[in-house]
Amino acid sequence: MTRLPDRFAHSLRPTAPDGGARRLNTWQSVRAEVLRRIRSGEWAPGALIPTEHELAAELGCARATVNRALRELAENGVVERRRKVGTRVTTSPAQRTTLEMPSLRSEIEASGAEYGYKLTGFALSVPTDTAMRALQVGPRDEMILVKAQHLANGRAHCWETIWLNPRNLPAVSREVFEEQPAHEWLARALPLTRSRLAIMAEAASGDCALYLGIPDGTPVLAIERVIWHEAMPVSFARQLYPPRHRLISED
């Protein structure tokens, strides 16, 4: 069984080799530490948390770094910020909307076709620049890369690559994705709260052309999707469709 290195199961709490506190130099690491304290109950719902100045001094970083982290958390409904009052933990985080994930299986079956799925790749790898920005990670952070082919009546319907951040997800192995698509597993693993979609056209090449069964250079529809759990981006997917694919959205 292929499993991730043990270091991904360790706590996000920063510690120095001597057991003392370590400086947090990025807003992502400050955000992770604030989330850890909220989830552990150290900062209860409705409680005022320390000021930006106090947190910056405690965590050994610039006040602007703390400000950016708290802004991200506020935008995702984890904390509430008010001028001259301070920052409070949201009183009812459980009531935040859970995102309903679109399913390629449902899309294909709704068309009357039989759904098929094939895992074509699973690896721990340094993400592309685009995935790195989407997941808000650095060049030394290895992510899980899952590649898969989705079929309709045995014909190529979609070629997908999805990057998953193991630091923000339950432990997972290749065997899990042999049986189910990454997005279906993700929807069961965590309450997903937010997504961002980008649609574009590009030319097929490499694995995309191979698994869609089209010549290199053929125009394809590309959909990029970033998904969050609370304030943490947990996945970045690229879904590529062959010519004549129709995208339908209903409100």
HELIX and SHEET records of a PDB file:
HELIX    1   1 ASP A    6  ALA A    9  5                                   4    
HELIX    2   2 TRP A   27  SER A   40  1                                  14    
HELIX    3   3 GLU A   52  LEU A   59  1                                   8    
HELIX    4   4 ARG A   63  GLU A   75  1                                  13    
HELIX    5   5 PRO A   93  GLN A   95  5                                   3    
HELIX    6   6 LEU A  104  ALA A  110  1                                   7    
HELIX    7   7 ASP A  129  LEU A  135  1                                   7    
HELIX    8   8 PRO A  166  ASN A  168  5                                   3    
HELIX    9   9 ARG A  174  GLU A  179  1                                   6    
HELIX   10  10 ALA A  182  ALA A  189  1                                   8    
HELIX   11  11 GLY A  206  LEU A  212  1                                   7    
SHEET    1   A 2 VAL A  79  ARG A  82  0                                        
SHEET    2   A 2 GLY A  86  VAL A  89 -1                                        
SHEET    1   B 6 TYR A 115  SER A 125  0                                        
SHEET    2   B 6 MET A 143  ALA A 152 -1                                        
SHEET    3   B 6 ARG A 155  LEU A 164 -1                                        
SHEET    4   B 6 MET A 232  TYR A 241 -1                                        
SHEET    5   B 6 PRO A 219  HIS A 229 -1                                        
SHEET    6   B 6 ARG A 194  ALA A 203 -1                                        
END                                                                             
